[in-house]
Amino acid sequence: MNTLLILGAGTAGTMTANRLRKRLTADEWKITIVDEDPVYYFQPGFLFVPFGIFSQADVVKPRRHFISNGIDYLGAEVDRVQAEKNRVLLRSGEHLDYDVLIVATGATTAPEQTEGMLGNDWRTRVFDFYTFEGASALHGALRNWNGGRLVVHITELPIKCPVAPLEFAFLADSWLKDRRSRDKTEIVYVTQLSSAFTKPMAADVLGRVLEEKRIKVVTDFHIGRIDNDRHKIVSRDRKEIDYDLLVTVPTNTGDVAMGRSGLGNELNFVATNQHTLQSKQYPNIFVLGDATDLPLPKSSLVARFQTAVLTENILNHIKNEPFQSQLGALADRFIDSGDGKAFPLDFDQRLETVGTKYRLPVLGPFSAEPHFDHFRELAFRWIYGTCCPEVWRCRELAIS
């Protein structure tokens, strides 16, 4: 019996396991997913929790509901991978042997890497929304908001879902308008980039949206520390920005177990072949989603496109055949611009477009009208977040 081991039970890891279970016979291949957390978090929904759009019931689900029959799930914490021995050591002292390993351990926030971020202002004036706990605490803070300076800040790249901080600023603008508090609030968007976004065309469009919404943008700001006593963020070149409420995106890192394994870089992201998703060090290790060091958006949509490529490449690897499938690096992303509107952002490594139509094989081309875009985004989030296996099958058909 051969063993295929998957570290991480997020969307990408689970979807790949489900795909492979259909293609590999159960009498020849055992498939096991290892993840210490039995709870599945719909992370894109964290953006909406602070504004009361999503509740805990919308973003927290039992993880086992998403895993197909015939796949083992082990709730355990990984200590390290011993790649030379084809073995994964668990924190319990036990070990798991594998023939093929998929690393889908994702990315996590590391607020401790910024001086002062975990100081006295943490979760009183300084919040994140990339964790469920942070998004929930921020919801409470916004309910008590009476005006002042609201700063939305990115510590450093790469981060999961690069457009989410911009969406937060847009949604905050809309939320404050609804509560007649916008004129009492100055919203400041702070980034280390030289523009609002990485891609030039998108940066131009998003910059105009920020201007229309009267959101001040501060660029080229490389944070050095947070001054909790004076409620300021301070850059490495000693520029200062005051805040009454700071919504920050802390440094994102890969799983620390990858660092202990010698597979990760300084941020614990794993060196990955950009076209095949194979580890650059070990041919029987594949890497998926946010766990990679690839220069691609750390987005669930990118990860889902990767699952199809990875499935075929693993099958080729098992058969000792040349890899036929290569990653095209396509990403489609809806940007919620607030005020009941949204627009799509579609790009790959060679071409970038903004505001294009979004097509699904089942439903056909969608209109690019803003309000319809908002409807389809809500529908897409429901499809993505539901536990219903039938809906998940429709989702996989739609995004294939």
Secondary structure, DSSP 4 states (H G I P E B T S, - for coil): -EEEEEE--SHHHHHHHHHHHHHS-TTTEEEEEE-S--EEE-GGGGGGTTTTSS-HHHHEEEGGGGSPTT-EEE---EEEEEGGGTEEEETTS-EEE-SEEEE----EE-GGGSBTTTSTTBTTTEE-SSSHHHHHHHHHHHHT--SEEEEEEE-SS--BSTTHHHHHHHHHHHHHHHTT-GGGEEEEEE-SSSSSSSSHHHHHHHHHHHHHTT-EEE-S--EEEEETTTTEEEETT--EEE-SEEEEEPPEE--HHHHHTT-B-TTSPBPB-TTT-BBSS-TTEEE-GGGB--SS-B-HHHHHHHHHHHHHHHHHHHTT----------EEEEEEEETTEEEEEEE-SS-EEES---EETTTEEPP--HHHHHHHHHHHHHHHH---HHHHHHHHHHH-
